[in-house]
């Protein structure tokens, strides 16, 4: 999956094809057709060093014409002509991540407050003669609402806010009999909630009443004889800071929640509503408060979250349909800058940190090579590309580059497949996110390979091809045979010479053998084919470099020509010249602009050609 191979196909096979075609054409003309020697039973040696010029030259042959991509899903040619690996995993792996919801149990609070109306009794003995109807105000804490909840989640590291579903605080006030007897009306009853609680509206006697900005509920004209009961909707709790009224809630990872706050009461009455005669006789002027905080189901939160998810094998790219020239034992896919892209599309509202490993596998699924990938992150709510590369690179903002110099080790000897394994993800709590608890957030992970093709230092790609069907041209060739000390020797060989102009940024190395009419390789002890020199590489993929290429065809017995049907070539493309150690690396292969041209091809025949005059 990981780095698509170059379809280095017939770069030099094209060269050889032109050479051999010319060679066979020349051979067909080497018998002097003007002779009519009848039935003379003899052989004639025509001498050595006979040169048969052939002015064969080719036009520039584009790399696209000699690289047979065939039916593959590895390589594509871009509009600019560059060869690109473009492989996508057939399967999209879908993963889910969530943070568990939790509930704070119901709490009940009770409190009592005494209204000291006697402190406001008139000094004048004429108690019922008053110049004004003044307000009498009382303000005091009524109920302490502290609680703790030991929530030991490993999925949450910090909290700034929790959102509550169906949260409600129901409050009841009951007035003592003595207070009822001496107080006919409460002008205003004020109830202040802890300011860290985010409240909705209150329901009171069928009315919906909004609280003030500082969480105060105001009820007007409350009859002490009836008491007062109301319910306030709880939307959430703010954990960012301690509020001006001293209320707060904290969260400590591994311990849980701690809440501190008080329910405050305020009362305003008119002096005219107080029977001070009865106040003097009263023993209990108290207000009793009962507050029930319902079970709070926490359904949303803001903070840092660290849910963890382990995955097994995540996707993979199959390489089993690779062409045969990438399956040779000598192949070394040492690419200049191969890259594996992990494409992630996530609606998770917080970033995630991940670790894992890239592995190559054989056909049985056995791991051949493993490279651990250091921790990386993918962003919240969007698409991220994690590009594992051999070299640093500038990239778009949605791409994170991880440089692993040894990444080519995964594919040097083409595996059957490449996959991600041991993938572990955990929420990145360095970022603050708003989430819904218990929601199944979804992310997809898909592997792809997308990069241009350029060779690195040790790259070797091998191609084999046969050219046959030429037996009619070869079967009548015969050189003079001599025997010296019992050893038979063929007095001749063929020499093919040409000049090759190469714009391909790679060295082309040829070896060849003869093949017979059944397609089998002719052993070297019967026919030896030797190729001198490698075709030199263009250093920039644009400027042609010329190489003289020489091929020797040396028969070991004349019988070999009777079955010789052609040649089989083994061609290797390398980034490095084996003799000089010169290198051409990092230049992308281009289908249209990189060419090979063979010119001034000629055949030289050395030795003694035997002609049967029978």
C-alpha positions as CSV (number, residue, x, y, z in Angstrom):
1,X,0.0,0.0,0.0
2,X,2.5,2.4,1.0
3,X,4.6,3.5,-1.8
4,X,3.6,2.6,-5.3
5,X,6.2,1.2,-7.5
6,X,7.4,2.7,-10.6
7,X,6.3,0.8,-13.7
8,X,9.9,0.9,-15.0
9,X,9.0,-1.2,-18.0
10,X,10.7,-1.1,-21.3
11,X,13.1,1.8,-21.0
12,X,16.0,-0.1,-22.3
13,X,14.0,-2.9,-23.9
14,X,13.0,-0.4,-26.6
15,X,16.7,0.4,-27.1
16,X,17.5,-3.3,-27.5
17,X,14.5,-3.9,-29.7
18,X,15.8,-1.3,-32.2
19,X,19.3,-2.8,-32.0
20,X,18.3,-6.3,-32.5
21,X,15.8,-5.5,-35.2
22,X,18.6,-3.7,-37.1
23,X,20.9,-6.6,-36.4
24,X,18.5,-9.2,-37.8
25,X,17.8,-7.1,-40.9
26,X,21.6,-6.9,-41.5
27,X,22.1,-10.6,-41.0
28,X,19.5,-11.4,-43.6
29,X,21.7,-9.5,-46.1
30,X,25.0,-11.1,-45.3
31,X,24.8,-14.0,-47.7
32,X,26.0,-13.0,-51.1
33,X,23.0,-13.7,-53.3
34,X,24.8,-13.2,-56.6
35,X,26.7,-16.5,-56.1
36,X,25.4,-19.6,-57.9
37,X,27.8,-22.2,-56.9
38,X,25.7,-25.3,-57.8
39,X,26.5,-28.4,-55.9
40,X,30.1,-27.7,-54.9
41,X,30.7,-29.4,-51.5
42,X,33.0,-27.1,-49.7
43,X,33.0,-24.1,-47.3
44,X,34.7,-20.8,-47.8
45,X,36.1,-18.5,-45.1
46,X,35.2,-14.9,-46.1
47,X,37.6,-13.3,-43.7
48,X,37.5,-11.2,-40.5
49,X,36.5,-7.7,-39.7
50,X,33.7,-7.4,-42.2
51,X,31.6,-4.3,-41.4
52,X,27.9,-4.1,-42.3
53,X,26.8,-0.5,-41.7
54,X,23.3,0.2,-40.8
55,X,22.2,3.8,-40.5
56,X,19.3,2.9,-38.3
57,X,18.3,5.7,-35.9
58,X,15.1,6.2,-34.0
59,X,13.1,9.3,-33.2
60,X,12.9,10.4,-29.5
61,X,11.0,7.6,-27.7
62,X,9.0,9.0,-24.8
63,X,9.1,7.2,-21.5
64,X,5.3,6.9,-21.9
65,X,5.8,4.8,-25.0
66,X,8.2,2.3,-23.4
67,X,6.7,2.2,-19.9
68,X,3.8,-0.2,-20.1
69,X,1.6,0.7,-17.1
70,X,-0.8,-2.1,-18.0
71,X,-3.8,-2.9,-15.9
72,X,-2.6,-1.6,-12.5
73,X,-4.0,0.6,-9.8
74,X,-0.6,2.0,-8.7
75,X,0.6,4.6,-11.2
76,X,-1.0,7.4,-13.0
77,X,0.3,10.0,-15.3
78,X,-0.6,13.6,-14.3
79,X,-1.5,16.4,-16.8
80,X,2.1,17.6,-16.4
81,X,3.4,14.2,-17.5
82,X,4.8,13.2,-14.1
83,X,4.3,9.7,-12.9
84,X,2.4,9.6,-9.6
85,X,1.6,7.0,-7.1
86,X,-2.1,7.3,-6.6
87,X,-3.5,4.4,-4.5
88,X,-6.4,4.6,-2.1
89,X,-7.5,1.9,0.4
90,X,-10.7,0.3,-0.9
91,X,-12.1,0.2,2.6
92,X,-13.0,3.2,4.8
93,X,-12.5,2.3,8.4
94,X,-15.1,4.0,10.6
95,X,-14.4,4.6,14.3
96,X,-16.5,5.9,17.1
97,X,-15.6,7.9,20.2
98,X,-17.6,9.2,23.1
99,X,-17.5,10.5,26.6
100,X,-19.8,8.8,29.0
101,X,-22.6,10.8,30.6
102,X,-23.0,10.8,34.3
103,X,-25.6,11.9,36.9
104,X,-25.3,13.7,40.2
105,X,-27.7,12.2,42.7
106,X,-30.6,14.1,44.2
107,X,-29.8,16.3,47.2
108,X,-32.2,17.7,49.9
109,X,-31.4,20.8,52.0
110,X,-33.2,22.3,55.0
111,X,-32.8,25.6,56.8
112,X,-34.6,28.0,59.2
113,X,-34.5,31.7,59.6
114,X,-36.0,33.9,62.3
115,X,-37.5,37.2,61.3
116,X,-37.0,39.5,64.3
117,X,-39.9,41.8,63.7
118,X,-39.7,43.0,67.4
119,X,-36.5,44.9,66.5
120,X,-38.7,47.3,64.5
121,X,-41.5,47.9,67.0
122,X,-42.4,51.6,67.3
123,X,-40.9,53.5,70.4
124,X,-44.0,55.6,70.8
125,X,-46.7,54.3,73.1
126,X,-49.2,55.3,70.5
127,X,-48.3,52.3,68.3
128,X,-51.1,52.8,65.8
129,X,-50.2,56.4,65.0
130,X,-47.5,56.4,62.3
131,X,-46.3,59.1,60.1
132,X,-45.1,56.7,57.3
133,X,-45.5,53.1,56.1
134,X,-41.8,52.2,55.9
135,X,-40.3,49.0,54.5
136,X,-38.7,46.5,56.8
137,X,-35.9,44.4,55.1
138,X,-34.3,41.2,56.1
139,X,-31.5,39.4,54.2
140,X,-29.7,36.3,55.4
141,X,-28.3,32.9,54.2
142,X,-31.1,30.3,54.4
143,X,-29.7,27.0,53.1
144,X,-26.1,25.7,52.7
145,X,-26.1,23.7,49.4
146,X,-22.6,22.1,49.6
147,X,-22.1,18.7,48.1
148,X,-19.5,16.4,46.6
149,X,-19.7,13.7,43.9
150,X,-16.9,11.2,43.6
151,X,-16.9,10.9,39.8
152,X,-13.6,9.2,38.8
153,X,-13.7,9.3,35.1
154,X,-10.6,8.8,33.1
155,X,-12.3,10.4,30.1
156,X,-12.3,13.9,31.5
157,X,-9.2,15.9,32.6
158,X,-10.8,19.2,33.3
159,X,-14.2,20.9,33.2
160,X,-15.3,24.5,32.7
161,X,-19.0,23.9,32.3
162,X,-21.5,21.0,32.7
163,X,-24.9,21.1,31.0
164,X,-27.7,19.4,32.8
165,X,-30.8,17.7,31.4
166,X,-34.0,17.9,33.4
167,X,-32.3,19.6,36.3
168,X,-34.6,21.3,38.8
169,X,-34.4,22.9,42.2
170,X,-37.7,22.8,44.1
171,X,-38.0,25.3,47.0
172,X,-40.7,25.5,49.7
173,X,-41.0,28.2,52.4
174,X,-43.3,27.6,55.4
175,X,-44.0,30.3,58.0
176,X,-44.5,29.6,61.7
177,X,-48.0,30.1,63.2
178,X,-46.8,33.1,65.3
179,X,-45.5,34.7,62.1
180,X,-48.7,34.1,60.3
181,X,-50.6,35.7,63.1
182,X,-48.6,38.9,63.2
183,X,-47.7,39.3,59.5
184,X,-50.5,39.7,56.9
185,X,-48.4,40.1,53.8
186,X,-44.8,39.9,52.6
187,X,-44.3,42.7,50.1
188,X,-41.3,41.0,48.4
189,X,-39.7,37.6,48.9
190,X,-36.3,37.3,47.3
191,X,-34.5,34.0,46.8
192,X,-30.9,34.2,45.5
193,X,-29.4,31.0,43.9
194,X,-25.6,30.4,43.9
195,X,-24.3,32.4,41.0
196,X,-22.2,29.5,39.6
197,X,-25.5,27.7,38.8
198,X,-26.9,28.5,35.3
199,X,-30.7,28.8,35.8
200,X,-33.6,28.8,33.5
201,X,-37.0,30.2,34.6
202,X,-39.0,29.5,37.7
203,X,-42.5,28.2,37.8
204,X,-44.7,29.8,40.5
205,X,-48.5,29.5,40.8
206,X,-48.7,28.8,37.1
207,X,-46.5,31.7,36.0
208,X,-43.1,31.5,34.4
209,X,-40.7,34.0,36.0
210,X,-37.2,34.8,34.9
211,X,-34.4,35.3,37.3
212,X,-32.2,38.4,37.4
213,X,-28.7,38.4,36.0
214,X,-27.3,37.6,39.4
215,X,-29.6,34.6,39.9
216,X,-32.2,36.3,42.1
217,X,-35.9,35.3,42.0
218,X,-38.4,37.9,43.2
219,X,-41.9,37.0,44.4
220,X,-44.3,39.8,45.2
221,X,-47.1,39.9,47.8
222,X,-46.6,36.5,49.3
223,X,-49.2,35.5,51.9
224,X,-47.5,33.9,54.9
225,X,-50.6,31.9,55.6
226,X,-50.1,30.1,52.3
227,X,-46.4,29.8,52.2
228,X,-44.5,29.7,48.9
229,X,-43.4,26.8,46.7
230,X,-41.7,27.2,43.3
231,X,-39.3,25.2,41.0
232,X,-36.3,26.6,39.2
233,X,-34.9,25.0,36.1
234,X,-31.2,24.1,36.3
235,X,-29.4,24.3,32.9
236,X,-25.9,23.8,34.1
237,X,-23.1,24.8,36.4
238,X,-20.1,27.1,35.6
239,X,-16.8,25.8,36.9
240,X,-14.5,28.5,35.5
241,X,-14.1,30.6,38.7
242,X,-15.3,31.4,42.2
243,X,-18.2,33.9,41.9
244,X,-18.8,37.1,43.8
245,X,-21.3,35.4,46.2
246,X,-18.5,32.9,47.1
247,X,-20.2,30.0,45.2
248,X,-18.1,27.6,43.0
249,X,-17.9,24.1,41.7
250,X,-14.6,22.3,41.0
251,X,-13.6,19.1,39.2
252,X,-10.5,17.1,40.0
253,X,-9.6,14.3,37.7
254,X,-9.6,11.0,39.6
255,X,-11.6,12.5,42.5
256,X,-14.8,14.2,41.2
257,X,-16.9,17.2,41.8
258,X,-17.1,19.6,44.8
259,X,-19.8,22.2,45.0
260,X,-20.1,25.1,47.5
261,X,-22.9,27.7,47.6
262,X,-25.8,28.9,49.7
263,X,-29.5,29.7,49.1
264,X,-30.0,33.3,50.3
265,X,-33.4,34.7,51.4
266,X,-34.5,38.3,51.5
267,X,-37.8,39.6,52.9
268,X,-39.4,43.0,52.6
269,X,-42.5,43.8,54.6
270,X,-44.5,47.1,55.2
271,X,-44.8,48.2,58.8
272,X,-48.5,48.4,58.2
273,X,-48.6,44.7,57.5
274,X,-47.1,43.9,61.0
275,X,-49.3,43.6,64.1
276,X,-46.6,44.6,66.7
277,X,-48.9,43.8,69.6
278,X,-48.9,40.2,68.5
279,X,-45.2,40.4,67.7
280,X,-44.5,41.2,71.4
281,X,-46.5,38.1,72.4
282,X,-44.9,35.8,69.8
283,X,-42.4,33.1,70.6
284,X,-41.6,31.8,67.1
285,X,-41.2,34.1,64.2
286,X,-39.4,31.7,61.9
287,X,-39.4,30.8,58.2
288,X,-38.5,27.1,57.3
289,X,-37.0,26.4,54.0
290,X,-36.8,23.1,52.1
291,X,-34.8,22.8,48.9
292,X,-34.7,19.6,46.8
293,X,-32.0,19.5,44.0
294,X,-33.2,16.8,41.6
295,X,-31.0,14.2,40.1
296,X,-28.9,16.1,37.5
297,X,-28.0,14.1,34.4
298,X,-24.9,15.8,32.9
299,X,-25.4,15.7,29.1
300,X,-23.0,18.3,27.8
301,X,-19.7,19.7,29.0
302,X,-16.9,22.1,28.1
303,X,-13.4,21.3,29.1
304,X,-10.5,18.9,28.2
305,X,-11.4,15.3,27.3
306,X,-9.3,12.2,27.1
307,X,-11.4,9.3,25.9
308,X,-9.2,6.4,24.7
309,X,-9.8,4.1,21.8
310,X,-7.7,1.2,20.7
311,X,-8.1,-0.2,17.2
312,X,-6.7,-3.3,15.6
313,X,-5.8,-3.3,11.9
314,X,-6.9,-0.1,10.3
315,X,-7.3,-0.4,6.6
316,X,-4.5,-1.3,4.3
317,X,-3.4,-1.0,0.7
318,X,-2.9,-4.2,-1.3
319,X,0.1,-4.5,-3.5
320,X,-0.6,-8.0,-4.8
321,X,-1.5,-6.9,-8.3
322,X,1.9,-5.3,-8.8
323,X,3.5,-6.0,-12.2
324,X,6.1,-8.8,-12.5
325,X,9.0,-6.4,-12.9
326,X,8.5,-5.3,-9.3
327,X,8.5,-8.9,-8.0
328,X,12.1,-9.7,-8.9
329,X,14.4,-10.7,-6.1
330,X,16.8,-7.9,-7.0
331,X,14.2,-5.2,-6.9
332,X,14.8,-2.5,-4.3
333,X,12.1,0.1,-4.1
334,X,14.3,2.8,-2.6
335,X,12.2,5.8,-3.5
336,X,13.4,9.4,-2.9
337,X,10.4,10.6,-1.0
338,X,7.7,8.0,-0.6
339,X,4.7,9.0,1.5
340,X,1.8,7.2,3.3
341,X,-1.1,9.5,3.9
342,X,-3.5,8.7,6.8
343,X,-6.7,10.6,5.8
344,X,-9.0,11.3,8.7
345,X,-12.4,12.9,8.6
346,X,-13.8,13.5,12.1
347,X,-16.8,15.2,13.7
348,X,-15.3,14.8,17.1
349,X,-15.3,18.3,18.7
350,X,-11.8,17.9,20.2
351,X,-8.5,17.0,18.7
352,X,-7.1,13.6,19.2
353,X,-3.6,12.3,19.7
354,X,-2.6,8.9,18.1
355,X,0.2,6.4,18.0
356,X,0.5,3.3,15.9
357,X,2.8,1.3,13.5
358,X,3.1,0.8,9.8
359,X,3.7,-2.8,8.8
360,X,4.3,-4.7,5.6
361,X,2.9,-8.2,5.3
362,X,3.4,-11.2,3.0
363,X,0.7,-13.2,1.3
364,X,0.0,-15.2,4.5
365,X,-0.5,-12.0,6.6
366,X,2.8,-12.4,8.4
367,X,4.5,-9.1,9.3
368,X,7.7,-8.6,7.4
369,X,8.7,-5.2,8.7
370,X,7.4,-2.8,11.3
371,X,8.0,0.9,11.8
372,X,6.5,2.7,14.8
373,X,4.9,6.0,14.1
374,X,5.5,8.7,16.8
375,X,2.5,10.5,18.3
376,X,0.5,12.7,16.0
377,X,-2.7,14.7,16.2
378,X,-5.7,15.2,14.0
379,X,-7.9,18.2,14.3
380,X,-11.4,18.5,15.6
381,X,-14.4,18.8,13.3
382,X,-12.8,18.5,10.0
383,X,-10.4,16.7,7.6
384,X,-6.8,16.0,8.5
385,X,-4.0,14.4,6.5
386,X,-1.2,12.8,8.3
387,X,1.6,12.4,5.8
388,X,4.4,10.0,6.7
389,X,7.4,10.9,4.6
390,X,11.1,10.3,4.2
391,X,11.9,14.0,4.0
392,X,10.5,17.2,5.3
393,X,8.1,19.1,3.1
394,X,5.9,22.2,3.1
395,X,2.3,21.2,3.1
396,X,-1.2,22.7,3.2
397,X,-2.6,23.7,6.6
398,X,-4.7,20.5,7.0
399,X,-1.6,18.3,6.6
400,X,0.8,17.2,9.3
401,X,4.1,15.8,8.1
402,X,5.9,13.0,10.1
403,X,9.4,12.4,8.9
404,X,10.6,8.8,9.2
405,X,13.9,8.4,7.2
406,X,13.6,4.6,7.3
407,X,10.1,4.5,5.9
408,X,11.4,2.8,2.7
409,X,12.3,-0.3,4.6
410,X,8.6,-1.2,4.6
411,X,8.6,-1.6,0.8
412,X,12.2,-2.4,-0.3
413,X,11.1,-5.9,-1.2
414,X,7.6,-5.4,-2.4
415,X,5.2,-6.8,0.2
416,X,1.7,-8.1,-0.4
417,X,0.1,-5.3,1.6
418,X,0.8,-2.5,4.0
419,X,-1.4,-1.5,6.9
420,X,-1.6,0.4,10.1
421,X,-1.8,-1.6,13.3
422,X,-1.8,-1.1,17.1
423,X,-3.5,2.3,16.6
424,X,-4.4,4.0,19.8
425,X,-6.2,7.3,20.0
426,X,-6.8,9.5,23.0
427,X,-8.4,12.9,23.3
428,X,-6.1,15.9,23.3
429,X,-7.0,17.8,26.5
430,X,-4.7,20.7,25.7
431,X,-7.7,22.1,23.7
432,X,-11.0,23.2,25.2
433,X,-14.1,21.7,23.5
434,X,-17.8,21.7,23.9
435,X,-19.2,18.2,23.6
436,X,-22.4,16.2,24.1
437,X,-21.8,13.4,26.5
438,X,-22.7,9.9,25.4
439,X,-22.9,11.0,21.8
440,X,-21.4,8.6,19.3
441,X,-19.0,10.9,17.5
442,X,-17.8,9.4,14.2
443,X,-14.5,9.5,12.4
444,X,-13.2,7.7,9.2
445,X,-9.7,6.6,8.6
446,X,-8.5,5.8,5.1
447,X,-5.0,5.0,3.9
448,X,-3.7,6.4,0.6
449,X,-0.4,6.9,-1.2
450,X,0.1,9.9,-3.4
451,X,3.5,11.1,-4.5
452,X,5.7,11.6,-7.6
453,X,8.2,8.9,-8.6
454,X,11.8,9.7,-8.0
455,X,14.6,7.3,-7.3
456,X,16.8,7.3,-4.2
457,X,20.4,6.0,-3.7
458,X,19.8,2.3,-3.6
459,X,16.8,2.0,-6.0
460,X,16.8,-1.0,-8.3
461,X,13.9,-1.9,-10.6
462,X,14.1,-4.9,-12.8
463,X,12.3,-5.6,-16.1
464,X,12.5,-8.7,-18.3
465,X,11.3,-9.0,-21.8
466,X,11.7,-11.4,-24.7
467,X,12.1,-10.6,-28.4
468,X,11.6,-13.7,-30.6
469,X,10.4,-14.9,-33.9
470,X,13.7,-14.4,-35.7
471,X,14.7,-18.0,-36.3
472,X,14.4,-17.6,-40.0
473,X,17.1,-14.9,-39.9
474,X,19.5,-16.9,-37.6
475,X,19.1,-20.5,-38.7
476,X,21.5,-20.3,-41.7
477,X,24.3,-18.5,-40.0
478,X,27.5,-20.5,-39.6
479,X,31.0,-19.5,-38.6
480,X,34.1,-21.5,-39.3
481,X,34.9,-24.0,-36.6
482,X,38.4,-25.0,-35.6
483,X,39.7,-27.6,-33.2
484,X,42.8,-27.1,-31.3
485,X,44.0,-29.7,-28.8
486,X,40.6,-31.4,-29.0
487,X,38.9,-28.1,-28.1
488,X,36.3,-26.8,-30.6
489,X,36.3,-23.1,-31.3
490,X,33.9,-20.9,-33.3
491,X,35.9,-18.4,-35.4
492,X,33.5,-15.5,-35.2
493,X,31.0,-13.3,-33.3
494,X,28.7,-10.4,-33.9
495,X,29.2,-6.9,-32.5
496,X,26.3,-4.5,-32.3
497,X,27.2,-0.8,-31.7
498,X,24.9,2.2,-31.2
499,X,24.8,5.5,-29.5
500,X,22.0,6.2,-27.1
501,X,20.8,9.6,-26.0
502,X,19.0,9.4,-22.7
503,X,16.9,12.0,-20.9
504,X,15.7,9.7,-18.2
505,X,17.1,10.5,-14.8
506,X,18.3,6.9,-14.2
507,X,21.1,4.5,-15.3
508,X,19.9,1.7,-17.6
509,X,21.8,-1.6,-17.2
510,X,21.2,-4.4,-19.7
511,X,22.0,-8.1,-19.6
512,X,20.8,-10.6,-22.2
513,X,20.6,-14.2,-23.1
514,X,19.5,-16.1,-26.2
515,X,16.2,-18.0,-26.4
516,X,15.3,-20.9,-28.6
517,X,12.2,-21.6,-30.7
518,X,10.5,-23.2,-27.6
519,X,11.1,-20.1,-25.5
520,X,13.8,-21.6,-23.3
521,X,16.9,-19.7,-22.4
522,X,20.0,-21.0,-24.3
523,X,22.8,-21.8,-21.8
524,X,25.8,-19.5,-21.8
525,X,28.0,-22.5,-22.7
526,X,26.3,-22.5,-26.1
527,X,25.6,-18.7,-26.7
528,X,27.1,-15.9,-24.8
529,X,25.5,-12.4,-25.0
530,X,27.5,-9.6,-23.4
531,X,26.5,-5.9,-23.0
532,X,29.2,-3.4,-22.4
533,X,28.5,-0.2,-20.5
534,X,25.4,1.1,-18.8
535,X,23.3,3.8,-20.4
536,X,24.2,7.0,-18.5
537,X,21.5,9.0,-16.7
538,X,20.4,12.5,-17.4
539,X,21.1,14.6,-14.3
540,X,18.0,16.7,-14.6
541,X,15.6,14.7,-16.6
542,X,15.8,17.3,-19.4
543,X,19.3,17.3,-20.8
544,X,20.3,14.3,-22.9
545,X,23.4,12.3,-22.1
546,X,25.0,10.1,-24.8
547,X,26.4,6.6,-24.2
548,X,28.0,4.2,-26.7
549,X,26.4,0.9,-26.2
550,X,28.0,-2.3,-27.4
551,X,26.5,-5.8,-27.5
552,X,28.5,-9.0,-28.3
553,X,26.8,-12.1,-29.5
554,X,29.3,-15.1,-29.2
555,X,28.2,-18.5,-30.4
556,X,29.9,-21.6,-28.8
557,X,28.7,-23.9,-31.5
558,X,27.2,-23.4,-35.0
559,X,24.2,-25.6,-34.1
560,X,22.9,-22.9,-31.8
561,X,21.9,-20.7,-34.8
562,X,19.5,-23.4,-36.0
563,X,17.3,-23.0,-32.9
564,X,18.1,-19.4,-31.9
565,X,14.9,-17.5,-32.1
566,X,15.7,-14.2,-30.3
567,X,17.0,-12.6,-27.1
568,X,15.6,-12.2,-23.6
569,X,16.7,-9.0,-21.8
570,X,17.0,-8.2,-18.2
571,X,17.0,-4.4,-17.6
572,X,17.7,-2.7,-14.4
573,X,17.0,1.0,-13.7
574,X,19.2,2.4,-10.9
575,X,19.9,5.8,-9.4
576,X,23.6,5.0,-9.1
577,X,26.3,4.0,-11.7
578,X,27.9,0.8,-10.3
579,X,31.3,1.6,-11.9
580,X,31.6,5.3,-11.0
581,X,29.3,5.5,-8.0
582,X,27.8,8.7,-9.6
583,X,24.2,9.3,-8.5
584,X,21.1,10.9,-9.9
585,X,18.4,11.1,-7.2
586,X,15.2,13.0,-6.5
587,X,14.3,13.8,-10.1
588,X,10.8,12.9,-10.9
589,X,10.1,10.6,-13.8
590,X,8.1,12.2,-16.6
591,X,6.1,10.3,-19.3
592,X,6.2,12.9,-22.0
593,X,9.4,14.9,-21.6
594,X,12.0,12.2,-20.8
595,X,13.0,10.2,-23.8
596,X,15.5,7.7,-25.2
597,X,17.0,7.9,-28.8
598,X,19.1,5.2,-30.5
599,X,21.2,6.4,-33.4
600,X,24.0,5.2,-35.7
601,X,23.3,1.6,-35.0
602,X,25.6,-0.8,-36.9
603,X,26.5,-4.5,-36.9
604,X,30.1,-5.7,-37.2
605,X,30.8,-9.3,-38.0
606,X,34.1,-10.6,-36.8
607,X,35.7,-13.9,-37.8
608,X,35.1,-16.4,-40.6
609,X,31.6,-17.0,-42.0
610,X,31.3,-20.5,-43.4
611,X,29.1,-20.9,-46.5
612,X,28.0,-24.4,-47.5
613,X,28.3,-24.5,-51.3
614,X,26.5,-27.8,-51.7
